[in-house]
Amino acid sequence: MKAVITVTGKDNVGIVAKVATECSSMGANIIDISQSVLREYFAMIVLVDIDGLSCAFGDFVDKMSALGDANGLRIATMHEDIFNSMHRI
C-alpha cells in the first residue's frame, strides 16, 4: 500500500530531511519525491510505501501533521485508495 504526502509552506533548510526522517522512523519507505521552490515558497509531493509502518495509518497521518505544525508547514497525508478515488474520472 502507498500514501501520498504533500508538504507546503515557507522554504527553509532541512524540510526534505525532516520529512524523510519522520517517515523512516515510522517505517514508511519513500518511493518517489518531487519538490519545488518558488521564490520563498516550498512545495513537495512524496509517494511512500506504508506496508512496513510501525504504527497505525491514522497515527502516521497525525504525526506527519504534527511535524508540519512544529515547522510552520502544512503536511497532509492521504492513503492511495482515497487519492485514486478522488482523481478518478
N, CA, C and O atoms as a GROMACS GRO file, in nm:
protein
  356
    1MET      N    1   0.083  -0.118   0.000
    1MET     CA    2   0.000   0.000   0.000
    1MET      C    3   0.088   0.124   0.000
    1MET      O    4   0.202   0.123   0.046
    2LYS      N    5   0.031   0.231  -0.054
    2LYS     CA    6   0.105   0.355  -0.063
    2LYS      C    7   0.023   0.470  -0.006
    2LYS      O    8  -0.098   0.460   0.015
    3ALA      N    9   0.094   0.580   0.020
    3ALA     CA   10   0.030   0.704   0.064
    3ALA      C   11   0.097   0.820  -0.008
    3ALA      O   12   0.213   0.812  -0.048
    4VAL      N   13   0.021   0.928  -0.025
    4VAL     CA   14   0.072   1.049  -0.086
    4VAL      C   15   0.080   1.156   0.023
    4VAL      O   16  -0.017   1.183   0.092
    5ILE      N   17   0.198   1.214   0.036
    5ILE     CA   18   0.220   1.319   0.135
    5ILE      C   19   0.248   1.448   0.060
    5ILE      O   20   0.333   1.452  -0.029
    6THR      N   21   0.175   1.555   0.095
    6THR     CA   22   0.203   1.686   0.037
    6THR      C   23   0.253   1.778   0.148
    6THR      O   24   0.203   1.776   0.261
    7VAL      N   25   0.353   1.856   0.113
    7VAL     CA   26   0.414   1.949   0.207
    7VAL      C   27   0.420   2.086   0.142
    7VAL      O   28   0.475   2.100   0.033
    8THR      N   29   0.364   2.186   0.207
    8THR     CA   30   0.370   2.323   0.155
    8THR      C   31   0.403   2.419   0.269
    8THR      O   32   0.371   2.393   0.385
    9GLY      N   33   0.467   2.529   0.233
    9GLY     CA   34   0.498   2.631   0.332
    9GLY      C   35   0.612   2.718   0.287
    9GLY      O   36   0.656   2.712   0.173
   10LYS      N   37   0.659   2.798   0.379
   10LYS     CA   38   0.772   2.885   0.352
   10LYS      C   39   0.900   2.801   0.348
   10LYS      O   40   0.920   2.715   0.435
   11ASP      N   41   0.984   2.824   0.250
   11ASP     CA   42   1.106   2.746   0.236
   11ASP      C   43   1.203   2.773   0.351
   11ASP      O   44   1.220   2.887   0.394
   12ASN      N   45   1.264   2.667   0.400
   12ASN     CA   46   1.374   2.679   0.496
   12ASN      C   47   1.460   2.554   0.489
   12ASN      O   48   1.420   2.453   0.430
   13VAL      N   49   1.574   2.560   0.548
   13VAL     CA   50   1.670   2.450   0.542
   13VAL      C   51   1.618   2.327   0.616
   13VAL      O   52   1.568   2.339   0.728
   14GLY      N   53   1.628   2.210   0.553
   14GLY     CA   54   1.603   2.084   0.621
   14GLY      C   55   1.463   2.026   0.609
   14GLY      O   56   1.434   1.926   0.674
   15ILE      N   57   1.376   2.085   0.527
   15ILE     CA   58   1.240   2.032   0.517
   15ILE      C   59   1.240   1.889   0.466
   15ILE      O   60   1.176   1.801   0.525
   16VAL      N   61   1.311   1.864   0.357
   16VAL     CA   62   1.314   1.729   0.299
   16VAL      C   63   1.371   1.630   0.400
   16VAL      O   64   1.319   1.520   0.416
   17ALA      N   65   1.477   1.670   0.468
   17ALA     CA   66   1.541   1.582   0.567
   17ALA      C   67   1.446   1.550   0.683
   17ALA      O   68   1.439   1.436   0.727
   18LYS      N   69   1.372   1.650   0.731
   18LYS     CA   70   1.280   1.628   0.843
   18LYS      C   71   1.167   1.533   0.804
   18LYS      O   72   1.131   1.443   0.880
   19VAL      N   73   1.112   1.553   0.684
   19VAL     CA   74   1.003   1.466   0.638
   19VAL      C   75   1.055   1.323   0.618
   19VAL      O   76   0.991   1.227   0.659
   20ALA      N   77   1.172   1.311   0.554
   20ALA     CA   78   1.230   1.178   0.530
   20ALA      C   79   1.262   1.107   0.661
   20ALA      O   80   1.238   0.987   0.674
   21THR      N   81   1.316   1.180   0.758
   21THR     CA   82   1.350   1.122   0.888
   21THR      C   83   1.224   1.072   0.960
   21THR      O   84   1.223   0.963   1.016
   22GLU      N   85   1.118   1.155   0.957
   22GLU     CA   86   0.992   1.115   1.024
   22GLU      C   87   0.931   0.992   0.956
   22GLU      O   88   0.885   0.900   1.024
   23CYS      N   89   0.932   0.990   0.823
   23CYS     CA   90   0.881   0.873   0.751
   23CYS      C   91   0.960   0.748   0.789
   23CYS      O   92   0.902   0.644   0.820
   24SER      N   93   1.091   0.759   0.787
   24SER     CA   94   1.178   0.647   0.818
   24SER      C   95   1.156   0.597   0.961
   24SER      O   96   1.157   0.476   0.985
   25SER      N   97   1.138   0.689   1.054
   25SER     CA   98   1.122   0.649   1.195
   25SER      C   99   0.995   0.567   1.218
   25SER      O  100   0.985   0.494   1.316
   26MET      N  101   0.898   0.580   1.126
   26MET     CA  102   0.773   0.505   1.141
   26MET      C  103   0.762   0.390   1.040
   26MET      O  104   0.658   0.326   1.031
   27GLY      N  105   0.869   0.365   0.965
   27GLY     CA  106   0.871   0.252   0.874
   27GLY      C  107   0.814   0.277   0.736
   27GLY      O  108   0.792   0.183   0.660
   28ALA      N  109   0.791   0.404   0.701
   28ALA     CA  110   0.742   0.437   0.567
   28ALA      C  111   0.863   0.456   0.475
   28ALA      O  112   0.958   0.526   0.510
   29ASN      N  113   0.860   0.394   0.358
   29ASN     CA  114   0.970   0.400   0.264
   29ASN      C  115   0.936   0.495   0.150
   29ASN      O  116   0.834   0.478   0.083
   30ILE      N  117   1.020   0.595   0.127
   30ILE     CA  118   0.997   0.690   0.017
   30ILE      C  119   1.024   0.620  -0.115
   30ILE      O  120   1.133   0.567  -0.138
   31ILE      N  121   0.922   0.622  -0.202
   31ILE     CA  122   0.933   0.561  -0.335
   31ILE      C  123   0.969   0.667  -0.439
   31ILE      O  124   1.052   0.643  -0.526
   32ASP      N  125   0.905   0.784  -0.428
   32ASP     CA  126   0.927   0.891  -0.524
   32ASP      C  127   0.907   1.024  -0.453
   32ASP      O  128   0.829   1.033  -0.358
   33ILE      N  129   0.976   1.124  -0.499
   33ILE     CA  130   0.966   1.256  -0.436
   33ILE      C  131   0.986   1.364  -0.543
   33ILE      O  132   1.071   1.352  -0.631
   34SER      N  133   0.904   1.467  -0.532
   34SER     CA  134   0.916   1.582  -0.621
   34SER      C  135   0.903   1.707  -0.535
   34SER      O  136   0.811   1.718  -0.454
   35GLN      N  137   0.993   1.801  -0.554
   35GLN     CA  138   0.986   1.924  -0.476
   35GLN      C  139   1.021   2.043  -0.563
   35GLN      O  140   1.094   2.032  -0.662
   36SER      N  141   0.966   2.156  -0.524
   36SER     CA  142   0.988   2.278  -0.598
   36SER      C  143   0.992   2.395  -0.502
   36SER      O  144   0.920   2.396  -0.401
   37VAL      N  145   1.074   2.492  -0.532
   37VAL     CA  146   1.079   2.615  -0.455
   37VAL      C  147   1.047   2.730  -0.550
   37VAL      O  148   1.116   2.750  -0.650
   38LEU      N  149   0.942   2.804  -0.519
   38LEU     CA  150   0.901   2.919  -0.598
   38LEU      C  151   0.925   3.042  -0.512
   38LEU      O  152   0.846   3.074  -0.423
   39ARG      N  153   1.035   3.111  -0.541
   39ARG     CA  154   1.081   3.221  -0.457
   39ARG      C  155   1.098   3.171  -0.315
   39ARG      O  156   1.187   3.089  -0.290
   40GLU      N  157   1.017   3.217  -0.219
   40GLU     CA  158   1.033   3.172  -0.081
   40GLU      C  159   0.935   3.061  -0.042
   40GLU      O  160   0.928   3.024   0.075
   41TYR      N  161   0.859   3.009  -0.140
   41TYR     CA  162   0.758   2.908  -0.110
   41TYR      C  163   0.805   2.769  -0.151
   41TYR      O  164   0.864   2.750  -0.257
   42PHE      N  165   0.777   2.673  -0.064
   42PHE     CA  166   0.821   2.534  -0.083
   42PHE      C  167   0.700   2.446  -0.107
   42PHE      O  168   0.598   2.460  -0.039
   43ALA      N  169   0.711   2.354  -0.202
   43ALA     CA  170   0.605   2.255  -0.227
   43ALA      C  171   0.671   2.121  -0.257
   43ALA      O  172   0.769   2.113  -0.331
   44MET      N  173   0.615   2.015  -0.198
   44MET     CA  174   0.672   1.882  -0.218
   44MET      C  175   0.560   1.779  -0.218
   44MET      O  176   0.464   1.789  -0.142
   45ILE      N  177   0.574   1.680  -0.305
   45ILE     CA  178   0.486   1.564  -0.306
   45ILE      C  179   0.574   1.441  -0.289
   45ILE      O  180   0.673   1.424  -0.359
   46VAL      N  181   0.535   1.357  -0.195
   46VAL     CA  182   0.613   1.237  -0.165
   46VAL      C  183   0.521   1.115  -0.174
   46VAL      O  184   0.412   1.115  -0.115
   47LEU      N  185   0.563   1.014  -0.246
   47LEU     CA  186   0.492   0.887  -0.252
   47LEU      C  187   0.567   0.789  -0.163
   47LEU      O  188   0.686   0.765  -0.183
   48VAL      N  189   0.497   0.733  -0.064
   48VAL     CA  190   0.563   0.641   0.029
   48VAL      C  191   0.493   0.506   0.031
   48VAL      O  192   0.371   0.496   0.016
   49ASP      N  193   0.572   0.402   0.052
   49ASP     CA  194   0.521   0.267   0.073
   49ASP      C  195   0.495   0.256   0.223
   49ASP      O  196   0.585   0.278   0.304
   50ILE      N  197   0.372   0.221   0.260
   50ILE     CA  198   0.335   0.216   0.402
   50ILE      C  199   0.315   0.073   0.453
   50ILE      O  200   0.263   0.054   0.562
   51ASP      N  201   0.357  -0.026   0.375
   51ASP     CA  202   0.343  -0.166   0.418
   51ASP      C  203   0.421  -0.195   0.546
   51ASP      O  204   0.382  -0.282   0.624
   52GLY      N  205   0.531  -0.124   0.568
   52GLY     CA  206   0.616  -0.151   0.684
   52GLY      C  207   0.593  -0.056   0.801
   52GLY      O  208   0.678  -0.047   0.890
   53LEU      N  209   0.480   0.015   0.803
   53LEU     CA  210   0.456   0.109   0.912
   53LEU      C  211   0.461   0.040   1.048
   53LEU      O  212   0.411  -0.071   1.066
   54SER      N  213   0.524   0.107   1.143
   54SER     CA  214   0.533   0.054   1.279
   54SER      C  215   0.421   0.106   1.368
   54SER      O  216   0.420   0.082   1.488
   55CYS      N  217   0.325   0.178   1.307
   55CYS     CA  218   0.211   0.234   1.382
   55CYS      C  219   0.088   0.225   1.291
   55CYS      O  220   0.099   0.191   1.173
   56ALA      N  221  -0.026   0.257   1.346
   56ALA     CA  222  -0.149   0.261   1.266
   56ALA      C  223  -0.140   0.376   1.166
   56ALA      O  224  -0.075   0.477   1.193
   57PHE      N  225  -0.206   0.361   1.052
   57PHE     CA  226  -0.201   0.465   0.949
   57PHE      C  227  -0.250   0.599   1.004
   57PHE      O  228  -0.192   0.703   0.973
   58GLY      N  229  -0.356   0.599   1.083
   58GLY     CA  230  -0.407   0.722   1.142
   58GLY      C  231  -0.304   0.793   1.229
   58GLY      O  232  -0.296   0.916   1.230
   59ASP      N  233  -0.224   0.715   1.302
   59ASP     CA  234  -0.117   0.772   1.384
   59ASP      C  235  -0.009   0.833   1.295
   59ASP      O  236   0.047   0.938   1.327
   60PHE      N  237   0.021   0.766   1.184
   60PHE     CA  238   0.119   0.818   1.087
   60PHE      C  239   0.073   0.953   1.034
   60PHE      O  240   0.152   1.048   1.027
   61VAL      N  241  -0.054   0.961   0.996
   61VAL     CA  242  -0.112   1.086   0.945
   61VAL      C  243  -0.098   1.196   1.051
   61VAL      O  244  -0.056   1.308   1.020
   62ASP      N  245  -0.134   1.164   1.174
   62ASP     CA  246  -0.128   1.262   1.283
   62ASP      C  247   0.015   1.309   1.310
   62ASP      O  248   0.038   1.428   1.333
   63LYS      N  249   0.110   1.216   1.309
   63LYS     CA  250   0.250   1.252   1.336
   63LYS      C  251   0.308   1.338   1.224
   63LYS      O  252   0.386   1.430   1.250
   64MET      N  253   0.270   1.310   1.100
   64MET     CA  254   0.318   1.392   0.989
   64MET      C  255   0.259   1.533   0.999
   64MET      O  256   0.328   1.632   0.975
   65SER      N  257   0.132   1.541   1.033
   65SER     CA  258   0.067   1.671   1.050
   65SER      C  259   0.133   1.750   1.164
   65SER      O  260   0.156   1.870   1.151
   66ALA      N  261   0.162   1.683   1.273
   66ALA     CA  262   0.228   1.747   1.387
   66ALA      C  263   0.368   1.797   1.349
   66ALA      O  264   0.410   1.903   1.395
   67LEU      N  265   0.438   1.722   1.266
   67LEU     CA  266   0.569   1.766   1.217
   67LEU      C  267   0.553   1.896   1.140
   67LEU      O  268   0.633   1.989   1.156
   68GLY      N  269   0.451   1.903   1.058
   68GLY     CA  270   0.426   2.026   0.984
   68GLY      C  271   0.396   2.142   1.078
   68GLY      O  272   0.451   2.251   1.062
   69ASP      N  273   0.309   2.118   1.174
   69ASP     CA  274   0.273   2.224   1.271
   69ASP      C  275   0.397   2.276   1.344
   69ASP      O  276   0.410   2.396   1.366
   70ALA      N  277   0.486   2.186   1.382
   70ALA     CA  278   0.605   2.224   1.456
   70ALA      C  279   0.705   2.302   1.372
   70ALA      O  280   0.795   2.368   1.425
   71ASN      N  281   0.690   2.293   1.239
   71ASN     CA  282   0.787   2.357   1.150
   71ASN      C  283   0.726   2.463   1.059
   71ASN      O  284   0.788   2.505   0.962
   72GLY      N  285   0.604   2.505   1.090
   72GLY     CA  286   0.540   2.609   1.010
   72GLY      C  287   0.502   2.564   0.870
   72GLY      O  288   0.502   2.644   0.776
   73LEU      N  289   0.470   2.436   0.855
   73LEU     CA  290   0.435   2.378   0.726
   73LEU      C  291   0.296   2.317   0.732
   73LEU      O  292   0.241   2.294   0.839
   74ARG      N  293   0.241   2.292   0.615
   74ARG     CA  294   0.116   2.216   0.604
   74ARG      C  295   0.154   2.081   0.546
   74ARG      O  296   0.195   2.073   0.430
   75ILE      N  297   0.139   1.975   0.624
   75ILE     CA  298   0.169   1.840   0.576
   75ILE      C  299   0.040   1.759   0.580
   75ILE      O  300  -0.019   1.739   0.686
   76ALA      N  301  -0.003   1.714   0.462
   76ALA     CA  302  -0.124   1.632   0.450
   76ALA      C  303  -0.084   1.495   0.396
   76ALA      O  304  -0.006   1.484   0.301
   77THR      N  305  -0.138   1.392   0.458
   77THR     CA  306  -0.108   1.254   0.417
   77THR      C  307  -0.237   1.184   0.380
   77THR      O  308  -0.334   1.185   0.457
   78MET      N  309  -0.239   1.125   0.263
   78MET     CA  310  -0.361   1.061   0.213
   78MET      C  311  -0.329   0.920   0.162
   78MET      O  312  -0.233   0.901   0.087
   79HIS      N  313  -0.408   0.823   0.204
   79HIS     CA  314  -0.393   0.686   0.157
   79HIS      C  315  -0.416   0.683   0.006
   79HIS      O  316  -0.500   0.757  -0.045
   80GLU      N  317  -0.343   0.599  -0.065
   80GLU     CA  318  -0.354   0.596  -0.211
   80GLU      C  319  -0.495   0.562  -0.259
   80GLU      O  320  -0.536   0.610  -0.364
   81ASP      N  321  -0.569   0.481  -0.184
   81ASP     CA  322  -0.705   0.446  -0.225
   81ASP      C  323  -0.795   0.571  -0.229
   81ASP      O  324  -0.874   0.588  -0.322
   82ILE      N  325  -0.782   0.656  -0.129
   82ILE     CA  326  -0.860   0.781  -0.126
   82ILE      C  327  -0.814   0.873  -0.238
   82ILE      O  328  -0.895   0.930  -0.310
   83PHE      N  329  -0.682   0.886  -0.252
   83PHE     CA  330  -0.626   0.972  -0.357
   83PHE      C  331  -0.675   0.928  -0.495
   83PHE      O  332  -0.719   1.010  -0.575
   84ASN      N  333  -0.669   0.800  -0.522
   84ASN     CA  334  -0.713   0.748  -0.653
   84ASN      C  335  -0.862   0.768  -0.674
   84ASN      O  336  -0.906   0.802  -0.784
   85SER      N  337  -0.941   0.747  -0.570
   85SER     CA  338  -1.086   0.766  -0.582
   85SER      C  339  -1.120   0.913  -0.610
   85SER      O  340  -1.211   0.941  -0.688
   86MET      N  341  -1.048   1.004  -0.550
   86MET     CA  342  -1.074   1.146  -0.570
   86MET      C  343  -1.040   1.191  -0.713
   86MET      O  344  -1.099   1.286  -0.764
   87HIS      N  345  -0.948   1.123  -0.776
   87HIS     CA  346  -0.899   1.165  -0.907
   87HIS      C  347  -0.943   1.073  -1.020
   87HIS      O  348  -0.887   1.076  -1.130
   88ARG      N  349  -1.043   0.991  -0.994
   88ARG     CA  350  -1.095   0.902  -1.096
   88ARG      C  351  -1.204   0.976  -1.175
   88ARG      O  352  -1.290   1.041  -1.117
   89ILE      N  353  -1.198   0.964  -1.303
   89ILE     CA  354  -1.298   1.033  -1.389
   89ILE      C  355  -1.413   0.939  -1.416
   89ILE      O  356  -1.508   0.976  -1.485
   0.00000   0.00000   0.00000
